[in-house]
Amino acid sequence: MAIKVHPSFAIHAGEWLKTEIVEAHGVSINDLAEAFGVSRQSVSAVLNGRAALTADMAIRFEKAFGVKAETLLRMHSRYELAKAREHEADLVVKRLIAA
């Protein structure tokens, strides 16, 4: 049986990375983008919750800070599912197979 976590505990992985990893290490977005070999805009969008954390970006964070990409992707997946569940009642879907 899976443990249900209240949606309020779901946090965007990028926002968590920003506060708990990037800022905690005193790294600027410009320096991070340069180290990752990506644009400042792409790093900023992830860290500020405007873009999803991709597997590629998760691996970059793993290489830079040691936090496992799998952990970050699970965190982000839970966040996205919690956000979708907020609007679950709005989804109209016809059941195809009887339960």
The first five atom37 places (N, CA, C, CB, O) and aatype in JSON, in Angstrom:
{
  "aatype": [12, 0, 9, 11, 19, 8, 14, 15, 13, 0, 9, 8, 0, 7, 6, 17, 10, 11, 16, 6, 9, 19, 6, 0, 8, 7, 19, 15, 9, 2, 3, 10, 0, 6, 0, 13, 7, 19, 15, 1, 5, 15, 19, 15, 0, 19, 10, 2, 7, 1, 0, 0, 10, 16, 0, 3, 12, 0, 9, 1, 13, 6, 11, 0, 13, 7, 19, 11, 0, 6, 16, 10, 10, 1, 12, 8, 15, 1, 18, 6, 10, 0, 11, 0, 1, 6, 8, 6, 0, 3, 10, 19, 19, 11, 1, 10, 9, 0, 0],
  "atom_mask": [
    [1, 1, 1, 1, 1],
    [1, 1, 1, 1, 1],
    [1, 1, 1, 1, 1],
    [1, 1, 1, 1, 1],
    [1, 1, 1, 1, 1],
    [1, 1, 1, 1, 1],
    [1, 1, 1, 1, 1],
    [1, 1, 1, 1, 1],
    [1, 1, 1, 1, 1],
    [1, 1, 1, 1, 1],
    [1, 1, 1, 1, 1],
    [1, 1, 1, 1, 1],
    [1, 1, 1, 1, 1],
    [1, 1, 1, 0, 1],
    [1, 1, 1, 1, 1],
    [1, 1, 1, 1, 1],
    [1, 1, 1, 1, 1],
    [1, 1, 1, 1, 1],
    [1, 1, 1, 1, 1],
    [1, 1, 1, 1, 1],
    [1, 1, 1, 1, 1],
    [1, 1, 1, 1, 1],
    [1, 1, 1, 1, 1],
    [1, 1, 1, 1, 1],
    [1, 1, 1, 1, 1],
    [1, 1, 1, 0, 1],
    [1, 1, 1, 1, 1],
    [1, 1, 1, 1, 1],
    [1, 1, 1, 1, 1],
    [1, 1, 1, 1, 1],
    [1, 1, 1, 1, 1],
    [1, 1, 1, 1, 1],
    [1, 1, 1, 1, 1],
    [1, 1, 1, 1, 1],
    [1, 1, 1, 1, 1],
    [1, 1, 1, 1, 1],
    [1, 1, 1, 0, 1],
    [1, 1, 1, 1, 1],
    [1, 1, 1, 1, 1],
    [1, 1, 1, 1, 1],
    [1, 1, 1, 1, 1],
    [1, 1, 1, 1, 1],
    [1, 1, 1, 1, 1],
    [1, 1, 1, 1, 1],
    [1, 1, 1, 1, 1],
    [1, 1, 1, 1, 1],
    [1, 1, 1, 1, 1],
    [1, 1, 1, 1, 1],
    [1, 1, 1, 0, 1],
    [1, 1, 1, 1, 1],
    [1, 1, 1, 1, 1],
    [1, 1, 1, 1, 1],
    [1, 1, 1, 1, 1],
    [1, 1, 1, 1, 1],
    [1, 1, 1, 1, 1],
    [1, 1, 1, 1, 1],
    [1, 1, 1, 1, 1],
    [1, 1, 1, 1, 1],
    [1, 1, 1, 1, 1],
    [1, 1, 1, 1, 1],
    [1, 1, 1, 1, 1],
    [1, 1, 1, 1, 1],
    [1, 1, 1, 1, 1],
    [1, 1, 1, 1, 1],
    [1, 1, 1, 1, 1],
    [1, 1, 1, 0, 1],
    [1, 1, 1, 1, 1],
    [1, 1, 1, 1, 1],
    [1, 1, 1, 1, 1],
    [1, 1, 1, 1, 1],
    [1, 1, 1, 1, 1],
    [1, 1, 1, 1, 1],
    [1, 1, 1, 1, 1],
    [1, 1, 1, 1, 1],
    [1, 1, 1, 1, 1],
    [1, 1, 1, 1, 1],
    [1, 1, 1, 1, 1],
    [1, 1, 1, 1, 1],
    [1, 1, 1, 1, 1],
    [1, 1, 1, 1, 1],
    [1, 1, 1, 1, 1],
    [1, 1, 1, 1, 1],
    [1, 1, 1, 1, 1],
    [1, 1, 1, 1, 1],
    [1, 1, 1, 1, 1],
    [1, 1, 1, 1, 1],
    [1, 1, 1, 1, 1],
    [1, 1, 1, 1, 1],
    [1, 1, 1, 1, 1],
    [1, 1, 1, 1, 1],
    [1, 1, 1, 1, 1],
    [1, 1, 1, 1, 1],
    [1, 1, 1, 1, 1],
    [1, 1, 1, 1, 1],
    [1, 1, 1, 1, 1],
    [1, 1, 1, 1, 1],
    [1, 1, 1, 1, 1],
    [1, 1, 1, 1, 1],
    [1, 1, 1, 1, 1]
  ],
  "atom_positions": [
    [[0.84, -1.18, 0.0], [0.0, 0.0, 0.0], [0.89, 1.25, 0.0], [-0.96, -0.01, 1.22], [1.79, 1.38, 0.83]],
    [[0.63, 2.14, -0.92], [1.42, 3.36, -1.04], [1.0, 4.38, 0.02], [1.28, 3.96, -2.45], [-0.18, 4.47, 0.38]],
    [[1.96, 5.13, 0.48], [1.68, 6.2, 1.45], [1.22, 7.42, 0.66], [2.94, 6.54, 2.33], [1.86, 7.82, -0.3]],
    [[0.1, 7.99, 1.09], [-0.4, 9.2, 0.44], [0.2, 10.42, 1.12], [-1.95, 9.27, 0.48], [0.15, 10.56, 2.34]],
    [[0.77, 11.29, 0.31], [1.35, 12.53, 0.81], [0.42, 13.66, 0.42], [2.79, 12.76, 0.24], [-0.03, 13.75, -0.72]],
    [[0.13, 14.52, 1.38], [-0.75, 15.65, 1.1], [-0.13, 16.52, 0.01], [-1.01, 16.48, 2.39], [1.07, 16.77, 0.04]],
    [[-0.94, 16.98, -0.95], [-0.42, 17.79, -2.06], [0.36, 19.03, -1.62], [-1.56, 18.22, -2.93], [1.22, 19.51, -2.36]],
    [[0.07, 19.55, -0.43], [0.78, 20.75, 0.02], [2.26, 20.47, 0.28], [0.13, 21.3, 1.27], [3.05, 21.4, 0.38]],
    [[2.63, 19.19, 0.4], [4.03, 18.84, 0.61], [4.8, 18.71, -0.71], [4.12, 17.54, 1.38], [6.02, 18.6, -0.7]],
    [[4.09, 18.73, -1.82], [4.75, 18.61, -3.12], [5.4, 19.95, -3.46], [3.73, 18.2, -4.23], [4.76, 21.0, -3.4]],
    [[6.67, 19.89, -3.81], [7.4, 21.11, -4.16], [8.1, 20.89, -5.49], [8.41, 21.48, -3.04], [8.6, 19.8, -5.77]],
    [[8.14, 21.93, -6.3], [8.84, 21.89, -7.58], [10.31, 21.61, -7.29], [8.65, 23.24, -8.38], [10.93, 22.3, -6.48]],
    [[10.87, 20.63, -7.95], [12.26, 20.25, -7.71], [13.22, 21.41, -7.93], [12.65, 19.08, -8.61], [14.21, 21.55, -7.22]],
    [[12.93, 22.24, -8.91], [13.79, 23.39, -9.17], [13.79, 24.39, -8.03], [0.0, 0.0, 0.0], [14.83, 24.95, -7.69]],
    [[12.63, 24.62, -7.44], [12.55, 25.55, -6.32], [13.31, 25.0, -5.12], [11.08, 25.82, -5.94], [13.98, 25.75, -4.41]],
    [[13.22, 23.69, -4.9], [13.97, 23.06, -3.83], [15.46, 23.17, -4.09], [13.55, 21.59, -3.67], [16.23, 23.51, -3.19]],
    [[15.87, 22.88, -5.31], [17.29, 23.0, -5.68], [17.8, 24.42, -5.45], [17.5, 22.59, -7.14], [18.91, 24.61, -4.96]],
    [[16.99, 25.39, -5.8], [17.4, 26.79, -5.66], [17.7, 27.12, -4.21], [16.32, 27.73, -6.2], [18.76, 27.65, -3.9]],
    [[16.77, 26.8, -3.31], [16.94, 27.2, -1.92], [17.89, 26.29, -1.14], [15.6, 27.22, -1.23], [18.7, 26.78, -0.36]],
    [[17.79, 25.0, -1.35], [18.55, 24.06, -0.54], [19.93, 23.72, -1.07], [17.78, 22.81, -0.39], [20.8, 23.29, -0.3]],
    [[20.17, 23.9, -2.36], [21.45, 23.51, -2.94], [22.19, 24.72, -3.52], [21.23, 22.46, -4.04], [23.29, 25.05, -3.07]],
    [[21.59, 25.38, -4.49], [22.29, 26.45, -5.21], [22.6, 27.63, -4.28], [21.46, 26.93, -6.41], [23.75, 28.03, -4.14]],
    [[21.57, 28.18, -3.65], [21.8, 29.32, -2.75], [22.63, 28.91, -1.54], [20.46, 29.9, -2.29], [23.46, 29.69, -1.07]],
    [[22.41, 27.71, -1.05], [23.18, 27.23, 0.11], [24.67, 27.14, -0.18], [22.66, 25.87, 0.56], [25.5, 27.28, 0.72]],
    [[25.02, 26.9, -1.44], [26.42, 26.83, -1.84], [26.94, 28.17, -2.37], [26.6, 25.76, -2.9], [28.1, 28.28, -2.75]],
    [[26.09, 29.18, -2.38], [26.52, 30.51, -2.82], [26.85, 30.6, -4.3], [0.0, 0.0, 0.0], [27.72, 31.37, -4.7]],
    [[26.15, 29.8, -5.11], [26.41, 29.77, -6.55], [25.39, 30.66, -7.26], [26.36, 28.3, -7.1], [24.2, 30.59, -6.97]],
    [[25.85, 31.48, -8.18], [24.94, 32.33, -8.94], [24.36, 31.54, -10.12], [25.66, 33.61, -9.44], [24.91, 30.53, -10.54]],
    [[23.24, 32.03, -10.63], [22.62, 31.39, -11.8], [23.56, 31.48, -13.0], [21.27, 32.05, -12.12], [23.65, 30.54, -13.78]],
    [[24.25, 32.6, -13.15], [25.19, 32.75, -14.26], [26.32, 31.71, -14.17], [25.79, 34.16, -14.27], [26.67, 31.09, -15.17]],
    [[26.87, 31.54, -12.98], [27.94, 30.56, -12.79], [27.43, 29.14, -13.01], [28.55, 30.69, -11.39], [28.13, 28.3, -13.58]],
    [[26.23, 28.88, -12.55], [25.63, 27.56, -12.73], [25.4, 27.26, -14.2], [24.31, 27.46, -11.95], [25.72, 26.17, -14.68]],
    [[24.85, 28.22, -14.92], [24.6, 28.04, -16.36], [25.91, 27.79, -17.1], [23.89, 29.28, -16.94], [25.98, 26.94, -17.99]],
    [[26.94, 28.53, -16.74], [28.24, 28.34, -17.39], [28.8, 26.95, -17.09], [29.24, 29.43, -16.93], [29.31, 26.28, -17.99]],
    [[28.71, 26.52, -15.85], [29.21, 25.2, -15.47], [28.42, 24.09, -16.16], [29.14, 25.03, -13.95], [28.98, 23.05, -16.51]],
    [[27.12, 24.31, -16.34], [26.26, 23.3, -16.97], [26.35, 23.32, -18.49], [24.82, 23.52, -16.55], [25.95, 22.35, -19.15]],
    [[26.85, 24.4, -19.06], [26.9, 24.53, -20.51], [25.54, 24.77, -21.13], [0.0, 0.0, 0.0], [25.26, 24.32, -22.24]],
    [[24.69, 25.49, -20.39], [23.34, 25.82, -20.88], [23.11, 27.31, -20.69], [22.24, 24.98, -20.13], [23.92, 28.01, -20.1]],
    [[21.98, 27.79, -21.21], [21.69, 29.22, -21.08], [21.25, 29.57, -19.66], [20.6, 29.64, -22.08], [20.72, 28.74, -18.92]],
    [[21.49, 30.83, -19.32], [21.05, 31.34, -18.02], [19.54, 31.24, -17.89], [21.51, 32.81, -17.82], [19.01, 30.93, -16.82]],
    [[18.84, 31.49, -19.0], [17.38, 31.46, -19.0], [16.85, 30.07, -18.66], [16.85, 31.91, -20.35], [15.87, 29.94, -17.93]],
    [[17.49, 29.04, -19.2], [16.99, 27.68, -18.93], [17.19, 27.3, -17.47], [17.69, 26.66, -19.84], [16.32, 26.67, -16.87]],
    [[18.32, 27.67, -16.89], [18.56, 27.39, -15.47], [17.59, 28.19, -14.61], [20.02, 27.73, -15.09], [17.0, 27.66, -13.67]],
    [[17.43, 29.47, -14.93], [16.53, 30.33, -14.17], [15.1, 29.81, -14.2], [16.59, 31.75, -14.71], [14.41, 29.82, -13.18]],
    [[14.65, 29.37, -15.36], [13.28, 28.88, -15.5], [13.04, 27.65, -14.61], [12.97, 28.53, -16.96], [11.98, 27.53, -13.99]],
    [[14.0, 26.76, -14.56], [13.86, 25.58, -13.7], [13.88, 25.98, -12.23], [14.98, 24.55, -13.99], [13.0, 25.59, -11.46]],
    [[14.87, 26.77, -11.83], [15.03, 27.14, -10.42], [13.87, 27.99, -9.9], [16.33, 27.88, -10.23], [13.6, 28.0, -8.7]],
    [[13.2, 28.71, -10.78], [12.08, 29.54, -10.34], [10.72, 28.89, -10.6], [12.14, 30.88, -11.04], [9.68, 29.55, -10.47]],
    [[10.73, 27.61, -10.95], [9.49, 26.86, -11.09], [8.7, 27.16, -12.34], [0.0, 0.0, 0.0], [7.52, 26.82, -12.41]],
    [[9.31, 27.79, -13.33], [8.61, 28.11, -14.57], [8.78, 27.04, -15.64], [9.09, 29.43, -15.11], [8.07, 27.04, -16.65]],
    [[9.71, 26.11, -15.42], [9.95, 25.02, -16.38], [10.14, 23.73, -15.59], [11.19, 25.31, -17.28], [10.6, 23.74, -14.45]],
    [[9.79, 22.64, -16.23], [9.95, 21.33, -15.6], [11.43, 20.95, -15.52], [9.17, 20.25, -16.37], [12.23, 21.37, -16.35]],
    [[11.77, 20.17, -14.53], [13.11, 19.62, -14.43], [13.2, 18.43, -15.36], [13.46, 19.22, -12.96], [12.47, 17.45, -15.2]],
    [[14.09, 18.5, -16.34], [14.26, 17.4, -17.28], [15.3, 16.42, -16.74], [14.69, 17.93, -18.67], [16.05, 16.74, -15.81]],
    [[15.33, 15.23, -17.31], [16.32, 14.23, -16.92], [17.73, 14.76, -17.17], [16.1, 12.92, -17.67], [18.63, 14.55, -16.35]],
    [[17.91, 15.43, -18.29], [19.22, 15.99, -18.63], [19.67, 16.99, -17.58], [19.16, 16.66, -20.0], [20.82, 16.96, -17.14]],
    [[18.77, 17.87, -17.18], [19.13, 18.89, -16.19], [19.35, 18.24, -14.82], [18.02, 19.97, -16.1], [20.22, 18.68, -14.07]],
    [[18.58, 17.23, -14.49], [18.77, 16.52, -13.22], [20.16, 15.89, -13.15], [17.68, 15.44, -13.04], [20.79, 15.92, -12.1]],
    [[20.62, 15.34, -14.25], [21.96, 14.75, -14.29], [23.02, 15.83, -14.11], [22.18, 13.99, -15.63], [24.04, 15.6, -13.46]],
    [[22.79, 17.0, -14.68], [23.74, 18.1, -14.51], [23.85, 18.48, -13.03], [23.31, 19.32, -15.35], [24.95, 18.71, -12.52]],
    [[22.7, 18.55, -12.35], [22.73, 18.86, -10.91], [23.42, 17.75, -10.12], [21.3, 19.07, -10.39], [24.15, 18.02, -9.17]],
    [[23.2, 16.52, -10.52], [23.86, 15.39, -9.87], [25.38, 15.52, -10.0], [23.38, 14.06, -10.48], [26.11, 15.36, -9.02]],
    [[25.84, 15.82, -11.21], [27.28, 15.94, -11.44], [27.88, 17.12, -10.68], [27.57, 16.08, -12.94], [29.01, 17.04, -10.19]],
    [[27.13, 18.21, -10.58], [27.65, 19.42, -9.93], [27.59, 19.35, -8.4], [26.87, 20.62, -10.41], [28.51, 19.82, -7.73]],
    [[26.52, 18.77, -7.86], [26.31, 18.84, -6.42], [26.21, 17.49, -5.71], [25.08, 19.61, -6.15], [26.23, 17.43, -4.49]],
    [[26.11, 16.41, -6.48], [26.05, 15.09, -5.86], [24.67, 14.59, -5.48], [0.0, 0.0, 0.0], [24.54, 13.46, -5.02]],
    [[23.65, 15.4, -5.66], [22.29, 14.95, -5.36], [21.83, 14.07, -6.52], [21.31, 16.17, -5.15], [21.95, 14.45, -7.69]],
    [[21.29, 12.89, -6.21], [20.94, 11.91, -7.24], [19.85, 12.43, -8.18], [20.49, 10.62, -6.59], [18.84, 12.97, -7.74]],
    [[20.08, 12.24, -9.47], [19.11, 12.66, -10.48], [17.78, 11.93, -10.27], [19.65, 12.38, -11.9], [16.72, 12.53, -10.45]],
    [[17.83, 10.67, -9.9], [16.6, 9.89, -9.67], [15.76, 10.51, -8.57], [16.95, 8.44, -9.32], [14.53, 10.57, -8.67]],
    [[16.41, 10.96, -7.52], [15.7, 11.6, -6.41], [15.02, 12.88, -6.87], [16.66, 11.9, -5.24], [13.86, 13.13, -6.55]],
    [[15.75, 13.68, -7.63], [15.19, 14.93, -8.13], [14.01, 14.69, -9.07], [16.26, 15.74, -8.86], [13.01, 15.4, -9.0]],
    [[14.13, 13.69, -9.92], [13.05, 13.4, -10.86], [11.82, 12.83, -10.15], [13.53, 12.42, -11.93], [10.69, 13.12, -10.54]],
    [[12.03, 12.02, -9.11], [10.88, 11.53, -8.32], [10.19, 12.71, -7.64], [11.33, 10.48, -7.26], [8.96, 12.78, -7.63]],
    [[10.97, 13.61, -7.08], [10.4, 14.79, -6.43], [9.58, 15.6, -7.43], [11.52, 15.67, -5.82], [8.47, 16.04, -7.12]],
    [[10.13, 15.8, -8.61], [9.43, 16.6, -9.6], [8.18, 15.89, -10.12], [10.35, 16.93, -10.76], [7.16, 16.53, -10.38]],
    [[8.26, 14.6, -10.27], [7.1, 13.83, -10.72], [5.96, 13.92, -9.71], [7.49, 12.36, -10.94], [4.8, 14.08, -10.09]],
    [[6.29, 13.83, -8.43], [5.27, 13.96, -7.38], [4.63, 15.35, -7.42], [5.88, 13.7, -5.99], [3.43, 15.5, -7.22]],
    [[5.46, 16.36, -7.67], [4.95, 17.73, -7.76], [3.96, 17.85, -8.92], [6.11, 18.73, -7.94], [2.87, 18.39, -8.75]],
    [[4.35, 17.35, -10.09], [3.47, 17.46, -11.26], [2.17, 16.69, -11.05], [4.19, 16.94, -12.5], [1.1, 17.16, -11.46]],
    [[2.24, 15.52, -10.43], [1.03, 14.75, -10.18], [0.13, 15.48, -9.18], [1.38, 13.35, -9.66], [-1.09, 15.51, -9.35]],
    [[0.71, 16.06, -8.14], [-0.08, 16.82, -7.16], [-0.78, 17.99, -7.83], [0.82, 17.33, -6.01], [-1.95, 18.27, -7.53]],
    [[-0.09, 18.68, -8.73], [-0.7, 19.8, -9.45], [-1.85, 19.31, -10.35], [0.36, 20.53, -10.29], [-2.89, 19.96, -10.43]],
    [[-1.65, 18.17, -11.01], [-2.71, 17.62, -11.86], [-3.91, 17.19, -11.03], [-2.17, 16.43, -12.68], [-5.05, 17.37, -11.44]],
    [[-3.65, 16.62, -9.85], [-4.74, 16.17, -8.98], [-5.62, 17.33, -8.52], [-4.18, 15.44, -7.76], [-6.8, 17.14, -8.24]],
    [[-5.05, 18.53, -8.45], [-5.84, 19.7, -8.06], [-6.99, 19.96, -9.03], [-4.95, 20.94, -7.98], [-8.0, 20.56, -8.66]],
    [[-6.85, 19.5, -10.28], [-7.86, 19.73, -11.32], [-8.44, 18.42, -11.83], [-7.25, 20.51, -12.47], [-9.04, 18.37, -12.91]],
    [[-8.27, 17.37, -11.06], [-8.75, 16.05, -11.47], [-10.24, 16.02, -11.74], [-8.41, 15.03, -10.4], [-10.7, 15.35, -12.67]],
    [[-11.01, 16.74, -10.95], [-12.46, 16.75, -11.12], [-12.89, 17.37, -12.44], [-13.11, 17.5, -9.97], [-13.99, 17.1, -12.93]],
    [[-12.04, 18.19, -13.03], [-12.35, 18.85, -14.29], [-12.15, 17.93, -15.5], [-11.51, 20.08, -14.45], [-12.61, 18.25, -16.6]],
    [[-11.47, 16.82, -15.3], [-11.19, 15.91, -16.41], [-12.38, 14.99, -16.65], [-9.92, 15.08, -16.13], [-12.82, 14.27, -15.76]],
    [[-12.88, 15.02, -17.85], [-14.0, 14.16, -18.23], [-13.43, 13.08, -19.14], [-15.15, 14.98, -18.95], [-12.95, 13.35, -20.24]],
    [[-13.51, 11.84, -18.65], [-12.94, 10.72, -19.37], [-13.96, 9.58, -19.36], [-11.59, 10.27, -18.75], [-14.52, 9.23, -18.32]],
    [[-14.18, 9.01, -20.51], [-15.09, 7.87, -20.63], [-14.33, 6.59, -20.27], [-15.69, 7.78, -22.06], [-13.27, 6.32, -20.83]],
    [[-14.87, 5.82, -19.36], [-14.23, 4.56, -18.95], [-14.35, 3.56, -20.09], [-14.88, 4.0, -17.64], [-15.44, 3.37, -20.64]],
    [[-13.25, 2.92, -20.44], [-13.23, 1.98, -21.55], [-13.35, 0.53, -21.12], [-11.97, 2.16, -22.34], [-13.89, -0.3, -21.85]],
    [[-12.84, 0.21, -19.95], [-12.87, -1.16, -19.46], [-13.5, -1.17, -18.08], [-11.44, -1.79, -19.43], [-13.14, -0.34, -17.24]],
    [[-14.42, -2.07, -17.84], [-15.05, -2.16, -16.54], [-14.04, -2.61, -15.51], [-16.25, -3.12, -16.58], [-13.19, -3.46, -15.78]],
    [[-14.13, -2.02, -14.34], [-13.17, -2.35, -13.26], [-13.46, -3.69, -12.64], [-13.18, -1.28, -12.18], [-12.75, -4.12, -11.73]]
  ]
}
